[in-house]
Amino acid sequence: MSGERVAVYIDFDNVVISRYDAVHGSGRWRKDDARQHAPGEPDSDVSRRLAEAEVDLGAIVDYASSFGTVALTRAYADWSVPANAAYKQQLIDRAVDLVQLFATSGTKNGADIRLSIDAVDDLFQHADLTHVVIVAGDSDYIALAQRCKQLGRFVVGIGVTGSTSRALVAACDDFSSYGDLPGVADATPPAEAPPAAEKAMPTTKSAPGRKSAKNSRQAQATALLLRAARIGAEKSDDGWQHSSSLKSQMQRLDSTFKEKSLGFSSFRAFVESHDDIVETKLLDNGQLAVRLR
């Protein structure tokens, strides 16, 4: 992977706002006018909520580096806004190139247009760039992802769950939820200190909800495994296929697939847990082969 070079483009406002709303509830950023606050303000509930929903830039850049050498990292935002300026130390530590975008209409700053122009321009100027990482969730970036793929680059997307366009996910070669990145801490905020009788209610309701969501993701992954295995079987004389090929096919069908987010330490563990629909064998070279039952 030493020859692979990565360019990272971050729509900073998009990620920070999406993360805040994901942790504290849809529309909370606008309701709290959180952009005018910063973590660390005394006696401020908004400041506390900003700290609870802090975005870990290090986790994003570290994940991008798993695809190759990070050649450049740019973040687009209005850096005069207190909520964004609070990330100064993180940005300095990671040598992020900051692009200042003042709001031109309300809170709109045209980050999607500027980011897209810069990304395509970089690809023409730097032919050695092999991967493009887009950190955003807007459908506005679909055209950029498609253009980068047309230019022969591998496109990686990172977005916040609940604020990411499904069409953007489909346009990327690989897509990960920010919350699933290695090193990202659970941002579930503490209770807002309601009366004692009400405190227990979220606990009793949230546990089944989390279990239901996990079961749904497991069912989707099982269906994805079945689809990919059937496709691979069509190209094999005896139905056997390498597990690495099977995983690649699954990620082409759904770029969000990550076995670790489902609780498995490896893809082999994921496959072997589905022994009711596939069988496995270890080849002489140590690789795992998979076939539909």
CYANA upper distance limits for C-alpha pairs under 8 A (distance plus 0.5 A):
  1 MET  CA     67 PHE  CA      7.78
  1 MET  CA     68 GLY  CA      6.24
  2 SER  CA     68 GLY  CA      6.93
  2 SER  CA     69 THR  CA      7.59
  3 GLY  CA     68 GLY  CA      7.86
  3 GLY  CA     69 THR  CA      8.44
  4 GLU  CA     67 PHE  CA      7.65
  4 GLU  CA     68 GLY  CA      5.30
  4 GLU  CA     69 THR  CA      6.79
  4 GLU  CA    128 ASP  CA      8.25
  4 GLU  CA    129 LEU  CA      7.61
  4 GLU  CA    130 THR  CA      6.17
  4 GLU  CA    131 HIS  CA      7.82
  5 ARG  CA     67 PHE  CA      8.29
  5 ARG  CA     68 GLY  CA      5.70
  5 ARG  CA     69 THR  CA      5.26
  5 ARG  CA     70 VAL  CA      6.39
  5 ARG  CA     71 ALA  CA      6.42
  5 ARG  CA    128 ASP  CA      7.14
  5 ARG  CA    129 LEU  CA      5.45
  5 ARG  CA    130 THR  CA      5.89
  5 ARG  CA    131 HIS  CA      6.79
  6 VAL  CA     64 ALA  CA      7.67
  6 VAL  CA     65 SER  CA      7.85
  6 VAL  CA     67 PHE  CA      7.53
  6 VAL  CA     68 GLY  CA      6.44
  6 VAL  CA     69 THR  CA      6.28
  6 VAL  CA     70 VAL  CA      5.09
  6 VAL  CA     71 ALA  CA      6.05
  6 VAL  CA     72 LEU  CA      7.56
  6 VAL  CA    129 LEU  CA      6.37
  6 VAL  CA    130 THR  CA      6.66
  6 VAL  CA    131 HIS  CA      5.19
  6 VAL  CA    132 VAL  CA      6.38
  6 VAL  CA    133 VAL  CA      7.72
  7 ALA  CA     70 VAL  CA      6.59
  7 ALA  CA     71 ALA  CA      6.30
  7 ALA  CA     72 LEU  CA      5.55
  7 ALA  CA     73 THR  CA      6.56
  7 ALA  CA    129 LEU  CA      7.30
  7 ALA  CA    131 HIS  CA      6.81
  7 ALA  CA    132 VAL  CA      5.53
  7 ALA  CA    133 VAL  CA      6.62
  8 VAL  CA     61 VAL  CA      8.28
  8 VAL  CA     64 ALA  CA      7.79
  8 VAL  CA     70 VAL  CA      7.90
  8 VAL  CA     72 LEU  CA      6.70
  8 VAL  CA     73 THR  CA      5.10
  8 VAL  CA     74 ARG  CA      6.77
  8 VAL  CA    132 VAL  CA      6.57
  8 VAL  CA    133 VAL  CA      5.16
  8 VAL  CA    134 ILE  CA      6.78
  8 VAL  CA    135 VAL  CA      8.03
  9 TYR  CA     73 THR  CA      6.51
  9 TYR  CA     74 ARG  CA      5.57
  9 TYR  CA     75 ALA  CA      6.56
  9 TYR  CA     76 TYR  CA      8.43
  9 TYR  CA    115 LEU  CA      7.46
  9 TYR  CA    119 ALA  CA      8.01
  9 TYR  CA    132 VAL  CA      8.21
  9 TYR  CA    133 VAL  CA      6.62
  9 TYR  CA    134 ILE  CA      5.69
  9 TYR  CA    135 VAL  CA      6.59
 10 ILE  CA     15 VAL  CA      8.40
 10 ILE  CA     73 THR  CA      8.26
 10 ILE  CA     74 ARG  CA      6.61
 10 ILE  CA     75 ALA  CA      5.06
 10 ILE  CA     76 TYR  CA      6.71
 10 ILE  CA    134 ILE  CA      6.74
 10 ILE  CA    135 VAL  CA      5.15
 10 ILE  CA    136 ALA  CA      7.06
 11 ASP  CA     15 VAL  CA      6.95
 11 ASP  CA     75 ALA  CA      6.58
 11 ASP  CA     76 TYR  CA      5.74
 11 ASP  CA     77 ALA  CA      7.41
 11 ASP  CA    111 ALA  CA      7.02
 11 ASP  CA    112 ASP  CA      7.75
 11 ASP  CA    115 LEU  CA      8.08
 11 ASP  CA    134 ILE  CA      8.50
 11 ASP  CA    135 VAL  CA      6.63
 11 ASP  CA    136 ALA  CA      6.07
 12 PHE  CA     16 VAL  CA      6.61
 12 PHE  CA     75 ALA  CA      6.31
 12 PHE  CA     76 TYR  CA      6.06
 12 PHE  CA     77 ALA  CA      6.12
 12 PHE  CA    135 VAL  CA      8.48
 12 PHE  CA    136 ALA  CA      8.35
 13 ASP  CA     17 ILE  CA      6.42
 13 ASP  CA     76 TYR  CA      7.97
 13 ASP  CA     77 ALA  CA      6.21
 13 ASP  CA     78 ASP  CA      8.42
 13 ASP  CA     84 ASN  CA      8.25
 14 ASN  CA     18 SER  CA      6.45
 14 ASN  CA    136 ALA  CA      6.59
 14 ASN  CA    137 GLY  CA      7.79
 14 ASN  CA    138 ASP  CA      8.39
 15 VAL  CA     19 ARG  CA      6.47
 15 VAL  CA     55 VAL  CA      8.26
 15 VAL  CA    135 VAL  CA      7.79
 15 VAL  CA    136 ALA  CA      6.51
 15 VAL  CA    137 GLY  CA      8.18
 15 VAL  CA    159 GLY  CA      7.59
 15 VAL  CA    160 VAL  CA      7.36
 16 VAL  CA     20 TYR  CA      6.69
 16 VAL  CA     54 GLU  CA      8.02
 16 VAL  CA     55 VAL  CA      6.93
 17 ILE  CA     21 ASP  CA      6.72
 17 ILE  CA     29 TRP  CA      6.82
 18 SER  CA     22 ALA  CA      6.48
 18 SER  CA    160 VAL  CA      6.69
 18 SER  CA    163 SER  CA      6.55
 19 ARG  CA     23 VAL  CA      6.71
 19 ARG  CA     53 ALA  CA      6.60
 19 ARG  CA     54 GLU  CA      8.26
 19 ARG  CA     55 VAL  CA      7.72
 19 ARG  CA    160 VAL  CA      6.71
 20 TYR  CA     24 HIS  CA      6.50
 20 TYR  CA     25 GLY  CA      8.20
 20 TYR  CA     28 ARG  CA      7.90
 20 TYR  CA     29 TRP  CA      6.86
 20 TYR  CA     49 ARG  CA      8.23
 20 TYR  CA     50 LEU  CA      7.42
 20 TYR  CA     53 ALA  CA      5.71
 20 TYR  CA     54 GLU  CA      8.29
 21 ASP  CA     25 GLY  CA      5.29
 21 ASP  CA     26 SER  CA      5.30
 21 ASP  CA     27 GLY  CA      6.55
 21 ASP  CA     28 ARG  CA      6.09
 21 ASP  CA     29 TRP  CA      6.56
 22 ALA  CA     26 SER  CA      7.04
 22 ALA  CA    160 VAL  CA      8.04
 22 ALA  CA    161 THR  CA      7.83
 22 ALA  CA    162 GLY  CA      7.38
 22 ALA  CA    163 SER  CA      8.39
 23 VAL  CA     52 GLU  CA      8.43
 23 VAL  CA     53 ALA  CA      6.73
 23 VAL  CA    187 ALA  CA      7.01
 23 VAL  CA    188 THR  CA      6.72
 23 VAL  CA    189 PRO  CA      7.41
 24 HIS  CA     28 ARG  CA      6.87
 24 HIS  CA     49 ARG  CA      8.03
 24 HIS  CA    189 PRO  CA      7.93
 27 GLY  CA     31 LYS  CA      6.83
 28 ARG  CA     32 ASP  CA      6.40
 29 TRP  CA     33 ASP  CA      6.42
 29 TRP  CA     34 ALA  CA      5.87
 29 TRP  CA     35 ARG  CA      8.10
 30 ARG  CA     34 ALA  CA      7.27
 32 ASP  CA     46 VAL  CA      7.06
 33 ASP  CA     37 HIS  CA      8.19
 34 ALA  CA     38 ALA  CA      8.28
 34 ALA  CA     46 VAL  CA      6.86
 34 ALA  CA     47 SER  CA      8.39
 34 ALA  CA     50 LEU  CA      7.98
 34 ALA  CA     83 ALA  CA      7.38
 35 ARG  CA     81 VAL  CA      6.63
 35 ARG  CA     82 PRO  CA      6.78
 35 ARG  CA     83 ALA  CA      5.39
 35 ARG  CA     84 ASN  CA      7.91
 36 GLN  CA     81 VAL  CA      6.81
 36 GLN  CA     82 PRO  CA      5.96
 36 GLN  CA     83 ALA  CA      6.71
 37 HIS  CA     41 GLU  CA      8.18
 37 HIS  CA     46 VAL  CA      7.44
 37 HIS  CA     47 SER  CA      6.63
 37 HIS  CA     82 PRO  CA      6.09
 37 HIS  CA     83 ALA  CA      5.97
 38 ALA  CA     47 SER  CA      5.95
 38 ALA  CA     50 LEU  CA      7.34
 38 ALA  CA     82 PRO  CA      6.02
 38 ALA  CA     83 ALA  CA      5.25
 38 ALA  CA     84 ASN  CA      8.47
 38 ALA  CA     86 ALA  CA      6.51
 39 PRO  CA     47 SER  CA      4.96
 39 PRO  CA     48 ARG  CA      6.73
 39 PRO  CA     49 ARG  CA      8.48
 39 PRO  CA     50 LEU  CA      6.22
 39 PRO  CA     51 ALA  CA      5.77
 39 PRO  CA     83 ALA  CA      8.11
 39 PRO  CA     86 ALA  CA      7.59
 40 GLY  CA     47 SER  CA      6.63
 40 GLY  CA     48 ARG  CA      7.79
 40 GLY  CA     51 ALA  CA      8.29
 41 GLU  CA     47 SER  CA      6.22
 42 PRO  CA     47 SER  CA      8.44
 44 SER  CA     48 ARG  CA      6.93
 45 ASP  CA     49 ARG  CA      6.73
 46 VAL  CA     50 LEU  CA      6.65
 47 SER  CA     51 ALA  CA      6.89
 48 ARG  CA     52 GLU  CA      6.84
 49 ARG  CA     53 ALA  CA      6.76
 49 ARG  CA    189 PRO  CA      8.20
 50 LEU  CA     54 GLU  CA      6.48
 50 LEU  CA     83 ALA  CA      8.35
 52 GLU  CA    187 ALA  CA      6.43
 52 GLU  CA    188 THR  CA      8.14
 52 GLU  CA    189 PRO  CA      6.70
 53 ALA  CA    187 ALA  CA      6.50
 56 ASP  CA     60 ILE  CA      7.36
 56 ASP  CA    184 VAL  CA      7.16
 57 LEU  CA     61 VAL  CA      6.81
 57 LEU  CA     90 GLN  CA      7.19
 57 LEU  CA     91 LEU  CA      8.04
 57 LEU  CA     94 ARG  CA      8.44
 58 GLY  CA     62 ASP  CA      6.41
 58 GLY  CA     90 GLN  CA      7.90
 58 GLY  CA     94 ARG  CA      7.51
 59 ALA  CA     63 TYR  CA      6.59
 59 ALA  CA    181 LEU  CA      7.12
 59 ALA  CA    182 PRO  CA      7.04
 59 ALA  CA    183 GLY  CA      6.28
 59 ALA  CA    184 VAL  CA      6.87
 60 ILE  CA     64 ALA  CA      6.78
 60 ILE  CA    178 TYR  CA      8.20
 60 ILE  CA    181 LEU  CA      7.81
 61 VAL  CA     65 SER  CA      6.72
 61 VAL  CA     70 VAL  CA      8.34
 61 VAL  CA     94 ARG  CA      8.38
 62 ASP  CA     66 SER  CA      7.29
 63 TYR  CA     67 PHE  CA      8.16
 63 TYR  CA    181 LEU  CA      7.46
 63 TYR  CA    182 PRO  CA      7.84
 64 ALA  CA     68 GLY  CA      7.89
 64 ALA  CA     70 VAL  CA      7.45
 64 ALA  CA    133 VAL  CA      7.37
 65 SER  CA     69 THR  CA      6.19
 65 SER  CA     70 VAL  CA      6.11
 67 PHE  CA    131 HIS  CA      7.89
 71 ALA  CA    129 LEU  CA      8.35
 72 LEU  CA     96 VAL  CA      8.26
 72 LEU  CA     97 ASP  CA      8.26
 73 THR  CA     95 ALA  CA      8.23
 73 THR  CA     96 VAL  CA      5.78
 73 THR  CA     97 ASP  CA      6.51
 74 ARG  CA     96 VAL  CA      6.17
 74 ARG  CA     97 ASP  CA      5.13
 74 ARG  CA     98 LEU  CA      6.33
 74 ARG  CA     99 VAL  CA      7.50
 75 ALA  CA     96 VAL  CA      7.28
 75 ALA  CA     97 ASP  CA      6.84
 75 ALA  CA     98 LEU  CA      5.68
 75 ALA  CA     99 VAL  CA      6.59
 76 TYR  CA     98 LEU  CA      6.79
 76 TYR  CA     99 VAL  CA      5.40
 76 TYR  CA    100 GLN  CA      6.90
 76 TYR  CA    101 LEU  CA      7.28
 76 TYR  CA    111 ALA  CA      6.56
 76 TYR  CA    115 LEU  CA      7.66
 77 ALA  CA     84 ASN  CA      8.06
 77 ALA  CA     98 LEU  CA      8.35
 77 ALA  CA     99 VAL  CA      7.08
 77 ALA  CA    100 GLN  CA      6.25
 77 ALA  CA    101 LEU  CA      5.91
 77 ALA  CA    102 PHE  CA      8.19
 77 ALA  CA    109 ASN  CA      8.05
 77 ALA  CA    111 ALA  CA      7.45
 78 ASP  CA     84 ASN  CA      7.77
 78 ASP  CA    100 GLN  CA      5.93
 78 ASP  CA    101 LEU  CA      5.35
 78 ASP  CA    102 PHE  CA      5.77
 78 ASP  CA    103 ALA  CA      7.64
 78 ASP  CA    109 ASN  CA      8.03
 79 TRP  CA     84 ASN  CA      6.04
 79 TRP  CA     85 ALA  CA      5.91
 79 TRP  CA    100 GLN  CA      6.64
 79 TRP  CA    101 LEU  CA      8.15
 80 SER  CA     84 ASN  CA      7.80
 80 SER  CA     85 ALA  CA      6.83
 81 VAL  CA     85 ALA  CA      6.58
 82 PRO  CA     86 ALA  CA      6.63
 83 ALA  CA     87 TYR  CA      8.22
 84 ASN  CA     88 LYS  CA      8.36
 87 TYR  CA     91 LEU  CA      6.67
 88 LYS  CA     92 ILE  CA      6.67
 89 GLN  CA     93 ASP  CA      6.53
 90 GLN  CA     94 ARG  CA      6.83
 91 LEU  CA     95 ALA  CA      6.58
 91 LEU  CA     96 VAL  CA      5.84
 92 ILE  CA     96 VAL  CA      7.02
101 LEU  CA    109 ASN  CA      6.20
101 LEU  CA    110 GLY  CA      7.95
101 LEU  CA    111 ALA  CA      7.50
102 PHE  CA    109 ASN  CA      6.24
103 ALA  CA    107 THR  CA      5.81
103 ALA  CA    108 LYS  CA      5.76
103 ALA  CA    109 ASN  CA      4.70
103 ALA  CA    110 GLY  CA      8.25
104 THR  CA    108 LYS  CA      6.57
104 THR  CA    109 ASN  CA      6.04
104 THR  CA    110 GLY  CA      8.17
105 SER  CA    109 ASN  CA      7.63
110 GLY  CA    114 ARG  CA      6.95
111 ALA  CA    115 LEU  CA      6.27
112 ASP  CA    116 SER  CA      6.54
112 ASP  CA    140 ASP  CA      7.10
112 ASP  CA    141 TYR  CA      7.36
113 ILE  CA    117 ILE  CA      6.69
114 ARG  CA    118 ASP  CA      6.67
115 LEU  CA    119 ALA  CA      6.59
116 SER  CA    120 VAL  CA      6.79
116 SER  CA    141 TYR  CA      7.97
116 SER  CA    144 LEU  CA      6.43
117 ILE  CA    121 ASP  CA      6.56
118 ASP  CA    122 ASP  CA      6.52
119 ALA  CA    123 LEU  CA      6.86
120 VAL  CA    124 PHE  CA      7.02
120 VAL  CA    144 LEU  CA      8.30
120 VAL  CA    147 ARG  CA      8.38
120 VAL  CA    148 CYS  CA      7.67
121 ASP  CA    125 GLN  CA      6.73
122 ASP  CA    126 HIS  CA      6.18
123 LEU  CA    127 ALA  CA      6.47
123 LEU  CA    129 LEU  CA      7.03
129 LEU  CA    153 ARG  CA      8.13
130 THR  CA    152 GLY  CA      8.29
130 THR  CA    153 ARG  CA      5.70
130 THR  CA    154 PHE  CA      6.85
131 HIS  CA    153 ARG  CA      5.91
131 HIS  CA    154 PHE  CA      5.21
131 HIS  CA    155 VAL  CA      6.39
131 HIS  CA    156 VAL  CA      7.79
132 VAL  CA    148 CYS  CA      7.94
132 VAL  CA    153 ARG  CA      7.23
132 VAL  CA    154 PHE  CA      6.77
132 VAL  CA    155 VAL  CA      5.48
132 VAL  CA    156 VAL  CA      6.58
133 VAL  CA    155 VAL  CA      6.52
133 VAL  CA    156 VAL  CA      5.11
133 VAL  CA    157 GLY  CA      6.24
133 VAL  CA    158 ILE  CA      7.95
134 ILE  CA    155 VAL  CA      8.03
134 ILE  CA    156 VAL  CA      6.74
134 ILE  CA    157 GLY  CA      5.44
134 ILE  CA    158 ILE  CA      6.81
135 VAL  CA    157 GLY  CA      6.43
135 VAL  CA    158 ILE  CA      5.21
135 VAL  CA    159 GLY  CA      6.48
136 ALA  CA    141 TYR  CA      8.36
136 ALA  CA    157 GLY  CA      7.79
136 ALA  CA    158 ILE  CA      6.71
136 ALA  CA    159 GLY  CA      5.64
136 ALA  CA    160 VAL  CA      8.25
136 ALA  CA    164 THR  CA      8.07
137 GLY  CA    141 TYR  CA      8.26
137 GLY  CA    158 ILE  CA      7.87
137 GLY  CA    159 GLY  CA      5.42
137 GLY  CA    160 VAL  CA      7.29
137 GLY  CA    163 SER  CA      6.55
137 GLY  CA    164 THR  CA      4.54
137 GLY  CA    165 SER  CA      6.35
137 GLY  CA    168 LEU  CA      7.63
138 ASP  CA    142 ILE  CA      8.46
138 ASP  CA    163 SER  CA      8.18
138 ASP  CA    164 THR  CA      6.64
138 ASP  CA    165 SER  CA      6.40
138 ASP  CA    168 LEU  CA      7.79
139 SER  CA    164 THR  CA      8.20
139 SER  CA    165 SER  CA      5.87
139 SER  CA    167 ALA  CA      7.18
139 SER  CA    168 LEU  CA      6.14
141 TYR  CA    145 ALA  CA      6.78
141 TYR  CA    168 LEU  CA      7.29
142 ILE  CA    146 GLN  CA      6.72
142 ILE  CA    167 ALA  CA      7.48
142 ILE  CA    168 LEU  CA      5.56
142 ILE  CA    171 ALA  CA      6.64
143 ALA  CA    147 ARG  CA      6.54
144 LEU  CA    148 CYS  CA      6.63
145 ALA  CA    149 LYS  CA      6.83
145 ALA  CA    155 VAL  CA      6.85
145 ALA  CA    168 LEU  CA      8.18
145 ALA  CA    171 ALA  CA      6.48
145 ALA  CA    172 CYS  CA      6.66
146 GLN  CA    150 GLN  CA      6.74
146 GLN  CA    171 ALA  CA      6.65
146 GLN  CA    172 CYS  CA      8.24
147 ARG  CA    151 LEU  CA      6.82
148 CYS  CA    152 GLY  CA      7.07
148 CYS  CA    153 ARG  CA      5.98
148 CYS  CA    154 PHE  CA      7.98
148 CYS  CA    155 VAL  CA      7.37
149 LYS  CA    153 ARG  CA      5.51
149 LYS  CA    154 PHE  CA      6.74
149 LYS  CA    155 VAL  CA      7.10
154 PHE  CA    173 ASP  CA      6.76
155 VAL  CA    172 CYS  CA      5.74
155 VAL  CA    173 ASP  CA      5.73
155 VAL  CA    174 ASP  CA      7.08
156 VAL  CA    172 CYS  CA      6.30
156 VAL  CA    173 ASP  CA      6.47
156 VAL  CA    174 ASP  CA      5.30
156 VAL  CA    175 PHE  CA      6.16
157 GLY  CA    169 VAL  CA      7.55
157 GLY  CA    172 CYS  CA      6.56
157 GLY  CA    173 ASP  CA      8.43
157 GLY  CA    174 ASP  CA      6.71
157 GLY  CA    175 PHE  CA      4.98
157 GLY  CA    176 SER  CA      6.82
158 ILE  CA    175 PHE  CA      6.28
158 ILE  CA    176 SER  CA      5.52
158 ILE  CA    177 SER  CA      6.19
158 ILE  CA    178 TYR  CA      6.39
159 GLY  CA    163 SER  CA      7.82
159 GLY  CA    164 THR  CA      6.35
159 GLY  CA    175 PHE  CA      8.36
159 GLY  CA    176 SER  CA      7.21
159 GLY  CA    177 SER  CA      5.69
159 GLY  CA    178 TYR  CA      6.00
160 VAL  CA    164 THR  CA      6.66
160 VAL  CA    177 SER  CA      6.00
160 VAL  CA    178 TYR  CA      5.79
160 VAL  CA    179 GLY  CA      7.43
161 THR  CA    177 SER  CA      6.36
161 THR  CA    178 TYR  CA      7.86
161 THR  CA    179 GLY  CA      8.01
164 THR  CA    168 LEU  CA      7.86
164 THR  CA    169 VAL  CA      8.11
165 SER  CA    169 VAL  CA      7.04
166 ARG  CA    170 ALA  CA      6.82
167 ALA  CA    171 ALA  CA      6.75
168 LEU  CA    172 CYS  CA      7.04
169 VAL  CA    174 ASP  CA      8.37
169 VAL  CA    175 PHE  CA      6.53
169 VAL  CA    255 SER  CA      7.22
169 VAL  CA    256 THR  CA      7.82
170 ALA  CA    254 ASP  CA      7.57
170 ALA  CA    255 SER  CA      7.38
172 CYS  CA    255 SER  CA      7.35
173 ASP  CA    251 GLN  CA      8.16
173 ASP  CA    252 ARG  CA      7.20
173 ASP  CA    255 SER  CA      6.48
174 ASP  CA    251 GLN  CA      7.46
174 ASP  CA    252 ARG  CA      8.43
174 ASP  CA    255 SER  CA      4.97
174 ASP  CA    256 THR  CA      7.07
175 PHE  CA    255 SER  CA      5.52
175 PHE  CA    256 THR  CA      5.36
175 PHE  CA    257 PHE  CA      8.50
176 SER  CA    180 ASP  CA      7.36
176 SER  CA    181 LEU  CA      7.73
176 SER  CA    255 SER  CA      8.19
176 SER  CA    256 THR  CA      6.01
176 SER  CA    258 LYS  CA      8.48
177 SER  CA    181 LEU  CA      7.38
177 SER  CA    256 THR  CA      8.08
178 TYR  CA    184 VAL  CA      8.16
179 GLY  CA    184 VAL  CA      6.61
179 GLY  CA    185 ALA  CA      8.26
179 GLY  CA    186 ASP  CA      8.09
180 ASP  CA    184 VAL  CA      7.54
180 ASP  CA    261 SER  CA      6.85
191 ALA  CA    199 LYS  CA      7.88
193 ALA  CA    199 LYS  CA      7.73
194 PRO  CA    198 GLU  CA      6.59
194 PRO  CA    199 LYS  CA      6.44
195 PRO  CA    199 LYS  CA      6.85
196 ALA  CA    200 ALA  CA      7.78
197 ALA  CA    201 MET  CA      8.11
198 GLU  CA    202 PRO  CA      8.31
199 LYS  CA    203 THR  CA      8.17
200 ALA  CA    204 THR  CA      7.02
201 MET  CA    205 LYS  CA      6.84
202 PRO  CA    206 SER  CA      6.15
203 THR  CA    207 ALA  CA      6.84
204 THR  CA    208 PRO  CA      8.00
205 LYS  CA    209 GLY  CA      7.04
206 SER  CA    210 ARG  CA      6.60
207 ALA  CA    211 LYS  CA      6.71
208 PRO  CA    212 SER  CA      6.46
209 GLY  CA    213 ALA  CA      6.70
210 ARG  CA    214 LYS  CA      6.68
211 LYS  CA    215 ASN  CA      6.65
212 SER  CA    216 SER  CA      6.66
213 ALA  CA    217 ARG  CA      6.83
214 LYS  CA    218 GLN  CA      6.69
214 LYS  CA    262 LEU  CA      8.12
215 ASN  CA    219 ALA  CA      6.65
216 SER  CA    220 GLN  CA      6.73
217 ARG  CA    221 ALA  CA      6.63
217 ARG  CA    262 LEU  CA      7.96
218 GLN  CA    222 THR  CA      6.68
218 GLN  CA    262 LEU  CA      7.33
219 ALA  CA    223 ALA  CA      6.78
220 GLN  CA    224 LEU  CA      6.61
221 ALA  CA    225 LEU  CA      6.60
221 ALA  CA    257 PHE  CA      7.84
222 THR  CA    226 LEU  CA      6.80
222 THR  CA    274 HIS  CA      8.17
223 ALA  CA    227 ARG  CA      6.77
224 LEU  CA    228 ALA  CA      6.64
224 LEU  CA    250 MET  CA      6.87
224 LEU  CA    253 LEU  CA      8.16
224 LEU  CA    254 ASP  CA      8.31
225 LEU  CA    229 ALA  CA      6.48
225 LEU  CA    250 MET  CA      7.05
226 LEU  CA    230 ARG  CA      6.69
226 LEU  CA    277 ILE  CA      8.05
226 LEU  CA    292 LEU  CA      8.48
227 ARG  CA    231 ILE  CA      6.89
228 ALA  CA    232 GLY  CA      6.71
228 ALA  CA    246 LEU  CA      6.87
228 ALA  CA    249 GLN  CA      6.25
228 ALA  CA    250 MET  CA      5.97
228 ALA  CA    253 LEU  CA      8.12
229 ALA  CA    233 ALA  CA      6.52
229 ALA  CA    246 LEU  CA      6.94
229 ALA  CA    291 ARG  CA      7.66
229 ALA  CA    292 LEU  CA      7.09
230 ARG  CA    234 GLU  CA      6.98
230 ARG  CA    292 LEU  CA      7.86
231 ILE  CA    235 LYS  CA      7.66
232 GLY  CA    236 SER  CA      7.16
232 GLY  CA    239 GLY  CA      8.07
232 GLY  CA    241 GLN  CA      7.12
232 GLY  CA    246 LEU  CA      7.39
232 GLY  CA    249 GLN  CA      8.36
233 ALA  CA    237 ASP  CA      8.26
233 ALA  CA    238 ASP  CA      8.23
233 ALA  CA    239 GLY  CA      5.03
233 ALA  CA    240 TRP  CA      7.22
233 ALA  CA    241 GLN  CA      7.63
233 ALA  CA    291 ARG  CA      7.83
233 ALA  CA    292 LEU  CA      8.18
234 GLU  CA    239 GLY  CA      7.79
235 LYS  CA    239 GLY  CA      8.33
236 SER  CA    240 TRP  CA      6.89
236 SER  CA    241 GLN  CA      7.47
239 GLY  CA    291 ARG  CA      6.09
239 GLY  CA    292 LEU  CA      7.67
240 TRP  CA    289 ALA  CA      6.58
240 TRP  CA    290 VAL  CA      5.97
240 TRP  CA    291 ARG  CA      5.22
240 TRP  CA    292 LEU  CA      8.50
241 GLN  CA    245 SER  CA      7.35
241 GLN  CA    246 LEU  CA      7.42
241 GLN  CA    289 ALA  CA      5.85
241 GLN  CA    290 VAL  CA      5.87
241 GLN  CA    291 ARG  CA      7.01
242 HIS  CA    246 LEU  CA      6.88
242 HIS  CA    287 GLN  CA      7.59
242 HIS  CA    288 LEU  CA      6.51
242 HIS  CA    289 ALA  CA      5.00
242 HIS  CA    290 VAL  CA      6.69
243 SER  CA    247 LYS  CA      6.65
243 SER  CA    267 PHE  CA      8.46
243 SER  CA    268 ARG  CA      7.97
243 SER  CA    287 GLN  CA      8.12
243 SER  CA    288 LEU  CA      6.11
243 SER  CA    289 ALA  CA      6.02
243 SER  CA    290 VAL  CA      6.48
244 SER  CA    248 SER  CA      6.73
245 SER  CA    249 GLN  CA      6.70
246 LEU  CA    250 MET  CA      6.77
246 LEU  CA    290 VAL  CA      8.50
247 LYS  CA    251 GLN  CA      6.76
247 LYS  CA    267 PHE  CA      8.03
248 SER  CA    252 ARG  CA      6.72
249 GLN  CA    253 LEU  CA      6.80
250 MET  CA    254 ASP  CA      6.59
250 MET  CA    255 SER  CA      8.20
250 MET  CA    257 PHE  CA      7.68
251 GLN  CA    255 SER  CA      5.04
251 GLN  CA    256 THR  CA      7.51
251 GLN  CA    257 PHE  CA      6.38
258 LYS  CA    262 LEU  CA      7.58
259 GLU  CA    263 GLY  CA      7.24
259 GLU  CA    264 PHE  CA      6.02
259 GLU  CA    265 SER  CA      7.86
259 GLU  CA    266 SER  CA      7.15
259 GLU  CA    267 PHE  CA      6.48
259 GLU  CA    270 PHE  CA      6.97
260 LYS  CA    264 PHE  CA      5.37
260 LYS  CA    265 SER  CA      6.27
260 LYS  CA    266 SER  CA      7.38
264 PHE  CA    269 ALA  CA      6.57
264 PHE  CA    270 PHE  CA      6.31
265 SER  CA    269 ALA  CA      7.13
265 SER  CA    270 PHE  CA      8.48
266 SER  CA    270 PHE  CA      7.02
267 PHE  CA    271 VAL  CA      6.71
268 ARG  CA    272 GLU  CA      6.56
268 ARG  CA    288 LEU  CA      8.07
269 ALA  CA    273 SER  CA      6.65
270 PHE  CA    274 HIS  CA      7.48
271 VAL  CA    275 ASP  CA      7.73
271 VAL  CA    278 VAL  CA      8.05
272 GLU  CA    278 VAL  CA      8.40
272 GLU  CA    279 GLU  CA      8.18
272 GLU  CA    280 THR  CA      7.72
274 HIS  CA    278 VAL  CA      6.78
275 ASP  CA    279 GLU  CA      6.20
275 ASP  CA    280 THR  CA      8.46
276 ASP  CA    293 ARG  CA      8.03
277 ILE  CA    292 LEU  CA      6.54
277 ILE  CA    293 ARG  CA      5.97
278 VAL  CA    290 VAL  CA      7.09
278 VAL  CA    291 ARG  CA      5.98
278 VAL  CA    292 LEU  CA      4.85
278 VAL  CA    293 ARG  CA      5.54
279 GLU  CA    290 VAL  CA      6.30
279 GLU  CA    291 ARG  CA      5.89
279 GLU  CA    292 LEU  CA      6.75
279 GLU  CA    293 ARG  CA      6.62
280 THR  CA    288 LEU  CA      7.28
280 THR  CA    289 ALA  CA      6.06
280 THR  CA    290 VAL  CA      5.09
280 THR  CA    291 ARG  CA      6.93
281 LYS  CA    288 LEU  CA      6.40
281 LYS  CA    289 ALA  CA      5.85
281 LYS  CA    290 VAL  CA      7.23
282 LEU  CA    286 GLY  CA      6.52
282 LEU  CA    287 GLN  CA      6.38
282 LEU  CA    288 LEU  CA      5.23
282 LEU  CA    289 ALA  CA      6.70
283 LEU  CA    287 GLN  CA      5.89
283 LEU  CA    288 LEU  CA      6.62
283 LEU  CA    289 ALA  CA      7.27
